[in-house]
Amino acid sequence: MKSAVPNDYRVSLGKLGEELACAALQQGGYAIVARRYRTRCGEIDVIARDGDTIVFVEVKAKAGQECGTAREAVTRRKRRQVIAMANDYLSRHGVSAGALRFDVVAVTMSPGQPPLVDIIQNAFTLDDR
């Protein structure tokens, strides 16, 4: 089913959501390692470090909550895709699969209100395939 929302609007919303997410992550003590890491399987929005833990972050930006929350938008299929890309990143960069985590940053933007940025740590695990 094709969305009624123009693609350029979704791209702009996604980029703004990613900027807000990175700012919130950095304020929370994360160090941003990479953004928009692409593989043949897709893209990881943000790769960061939280202390000694490497964190793969899926950013979900939504305008309001009329179609569910941003957190609910991370489907099982998307979780599997992020896990596959994380494995690719680890192998390509020679990073041992020590401490790692999958977070979701939910960014909700409503007219007339400041954006709400929610960092959800351990939103899913390697077992959530």
C-alpha positions in Angstrom: 0.0 0.0 0.0 1.5 3.3 -1.0 1.6 6.1 1.6 -0.3 9.3 1.0 2.6 11.2 2.5 5.1 12.6 -0.1 8.4 10.9 -0.1 10.4 14.2 0.3 8.5 14.9 3.5 9.3 11.4 4.9 13.0 11.9 4.0 13.0 15.3 5.7 11.2 14.0 8.8 13.7 11.1 8.9 16.8 13.3 8.7 15.5 15.7 11.3 14.6 12.7 13.6 18.1 11.4 13.1 19.7 14.8 14.0 17.6 15.0 17.1 18.3 11.4 18.1 22.1 11.9 17.7 21.9 15.1 19.8 20.0 13.2 22.5 22.4 10.2 22.4 25.4 12.5 22.8 23.8 14.3 25.7 23.3 10.9 27.2 27.0 10.1 27.0 27.0 8.1 23.8 29.8 8.6 21.3 28.6 8.5 17.7 30.7 6.1 15.6 28.8 6.1 12.3 25.6 7.3 10.7 23.6 5.7 7.9 25.8 2.6 7.7 24.7 0.9 4.5 25.0 -2.7 3.5 23.3 -4.8 0.8 20.7 -5.6 3.5 19.8 -2.0 4.2 20.9 0.8 6.6 21.6 1.2 10.3 20.7 4.7 11.3 23.4 5.2 14.0 26.2 3.2 15.4 27.5 4.5 18.7 29.5 3.6 21.8 28.0 3.7 25.3 31.1 3.1 27.4 32.5 -0.2 26.3 29.3 -1.2 24.6 28.7 -0.9 20.9 25.2 0.2 20.2 23.2 -0.2 17.0 20.5 2.4 17.0 17.3 2.4 14.9 15.7 5.9 14.8 12.0 6.1 14.2 10.6 9.6 13.7 6.9 10.1 13.4 4.7 13.2 13.1 2.2 12.5 15.9 0.9 9.1 17.0 -2.1 8.6 14.8 -0.5 5.5 13.3 1.0 4.1 16.4 4.2 5.0 18.3 7.6 5.2 16.8 8.6 2.2 18.9 5.9 0.1 17.5 7.2 0.8 14.0 10.2 -1.4 14.6 8.8 -4.6 13.3 10.2 -8.1 13.6 11.4 -7.8 10.0 13.2 -4.6 10.7 14.8 -6.1 13.9 16.1 -9.0 11.8 17.4 -6.6 9.2 19.2 -4.5 11.8 20.7 -7.6 13.4 22.0 -8.8 10.0 23.6 -5.4 9.3 25.1 -5.3 12.8 26.8 -8.6 12.2 28.1 -7.3 8.9 29.5 -4.2 10.6 31.2 -6.2 13.3 32.8 -8.6 10.7 33.9 -5.8 8.3 35.4 -3.7 11.0 37.1 -6.5 13.0 35.1 -5.7 16.1 34.6 -8.6 18.5 31.0 -9.3 19.4 31.6 -8.4 23.0 29.2 -6.0 24.7 26.6 -4.9 22.1 23.1 -3.6 22.4 20.2 -2.6 20.1 18.5 0.6 21.0 15.6 2.5 19.4 15.3 6.2 19.5 11.7 7.2 19.1 11.2 10.8 17.9 7.7 12.1 18.0 7.0 15.5 16.5 3.6 17.1 17.0 2.6 20.6 15.7 3.1 23.4 18.2 5.1 21.2 20.6 8.8 20.5 21.0 9.9 17.1 19.7 9.7 14.2 22.2 12.9 12.1 22.0 12.8 8.8 23.8 15.9 6.5 24.0 14.8 2.9 24.5 17.9 0.9 25.6 17.9 -2.8 24.9 14.8 -2.4 22.7 15.6 -5.8 21.2 18.3 -8.5 21.4 20.0 -10.9 19.1 17.4 -13.5 20.0 14.6 -11.3 18.5 15.1 -12.7 15.0 
